[in-house]
């Protein structure tokens, strides 16, 4: 991309190598989000007819033909409905319902996969419509929510709850954490792979049926990454390996995904971002965290300061190359980490 001039950007020209992890760095106010989200993403979103948002000013962009699309993975909620949860978002609940629907006890009672959904009639509790609670309108006060008297918060009717897999009902399964569910469902390849993805990005503590409305922005963002990894696995089947194809693929954009993460979770996130790259994608991350930056294949460093004193391309290249640029604050902090 050449000639980016939106806000404080000063005719910035950047190169983004495909099939790499790229970190866009610089102090606050240096123009990172303006370059990546307002300009690069919106230009590509228009090119792929994903969005028509007003985009930042620039002269030209080349190489779009080598991409199949663009994705912005932000921290917006994955759903505003309490019915949405981690396994419905990853479409893993389909596998759970199919498993329960195939059990001999379910077939004897005329139950199929659809009966094990709390979103449709047939197997859910019709008193609370599968939510597990009932809303009490208080008129002059904030509404209250009480556990459903009929199903006792278990969301399904007694016939469905009587069907058990390895001693657990569908309700019991939804209360399992992701980590516990991995062991519980061992042997069901499709399902355990999706659960492993959640665990690998530090979400192993979430409960399968946890409402999406309770997730933090960072948790929602990592859940979106897991969904993209699932899609990447479908595009590149295991028989070919994640790195088995270099056909045109997606460009992913993330803005400071490490915000609020523990050091161990940051390490897990780095591995997961690497898997997106191994699947043939390009990942562009706006980031301050040096543990992520030092692992990048390519760095675009803006600055040198913020506001009017920023908006320039200070350095771009490998971490080792950027570390040699005296004007780069990022480079100065990278040097001791890279033993330069």
Secondary structure, DSSP 8 states (H G I E B T S, - for coil): -B-B-STT--SB-----TTSEEEEE-STTSSHHIIIIIIIIHHHHHHTTS--------SB---GGGEEEEEEE-SS-S-SSTT-BHHHHTT-HHHHHHHHHTSHHHHHTT--GGGG-SSSTTTB-TTTTTSSEEEE--SSS--EEEE-TTTTT--B-HHHHT--BTTB-HHHHHTSBHHHHHHHTTT-HHHHHHHHHHHHTT-TTSBTT-BGGG--HHHHHHHHHHHHHHHHHHHS-TTT-TTS--SSEEEEEEE-TTTT--HHHHHHHHHHHHHHHHTT-EEEEE---HHHHTT-SEEEEEESSSGGG--EEEEEE-HHHHTT-TT-HHHHHHHHHTT-
